[in-house]
């Protein structure tokens, strides 16, 4: 075939291939995404069957919401079918982190507490465990979180100033030298199971910190420490390295995830009822 004809044939082939390339509508892309998520959620349900004995809260499933392309894809568990199903797609109501891992009442879903993530959560088994961590927050909210907050000065002050992000942004004195000394001693005492030292360092923290700072510390120890404890027990059961992020210095809010997990583990070992009565658990932690 002459070179000119060969070139002409090649150009026609390339043009035709480009022209008739299949296009995907938003509906097609949504169907692909929903199908991918649905398959992963089935694995989540299978995992739950193995780990639910770790804590009664693990018997409950909660809505799982996926942030993708400026939208939220809401899935909820159907107790009759024993499966998750796609409920609806809604615009993201406010900016979210690029790889969000959170739990909060979702305004576009009747203000129900939901686990909000991105689909890369399914890239590892530890990611699936993170969903169960967020489920613990859903349980906290559904049982006693609002009741506890009503009695906290830090929450009362935040409400007066319409500060809805105090749990993330409270200005805590993490770099205060005495706080660092006392909290380091507190965590070391918890590691060693030294009851007298645990009580002493907890007393020193309460005396040194302001009321709102002490309440903030205990609040995060309770809220995030409980979820971290369950997360780590699931990871240990599955043979995954446990999450110890927060034990290192310099200290920050994640320090209380680590310290809280240790504190709750210690308290619930001495009094197993506190492991499931999380309302009483908070009272114990605040007044220890």
LINZI-V896382 format. One record per pair of residues at least 24 apart in sequence whose C-alpha atoms are under 7 Angstrom apart, sorted by the first residue. I is the first residue (numbers start at 1). GAP is how many residues later the second one is. If there is no record, write none. Layout:
i->I gap->GAP
i->I gap->GAP
This chain:
i->40 gap->82
i->41 gap->43
i->42 gap->41
i->44 gap->84
i->51 gap->183
i->57 gap->79
i->57 gap->82
i->62 gap->52
i->62 gap->73
i->63 gap->51
i->63 gap->52
i->64 gap->50
i->64 gap->51
i->64 gap->52
i->65 gap->49
i->65 gap->50
i->65 gap->51
i->65 gap->52
i->66 gap->50
i->66 gap->51
i->66 gap->52
i->66 gap->53
i->67 gap->50
i->67 gap->51
i->68 gap->50
i->102 gap->32
i->103 gap->31
i->103 gap->34
i->103 gap->35
i->113 gap->25
i->114 gap->24
i->129 gap->102
i->130 gap->101
i->132 gap->99
i->133 gap->94
i->133 gap->95
i->133 gap->97
i->133 gap->98
i->136 gap->91
i->137 gap->90
i->144 gap->135
i->152 gap->63
i->153 gap->59
i->154 gap->58
i->154 gap->61
i->172 gap->41
i->174 gap->77
i->174 gap->78
i->179 gap->26
i->187 gap->72
i->190 gap->72
i->190 gap->73
i->190 gap->76
i->217 gap->39
i->218 gap->67
i->218 gap->68
i->220 gap->36
i->220 gap->37
i->221 gap->35
i->221 gap->36
i->221 gap->38
i->221 gap->39
i->221 gap->40
i->222 gap->38
i->222 gap->60
i->224 gap->33
i->225 gap->31
i->225 gap->32
i->225 gap->33
i->225 gap->34
i->225 gap->35
i->225 gap->36
i->226 gap->34
i->226 gap->35
i->226 gap->38
i->228 gap->29
i->228 gap->33
i->229 gap->32
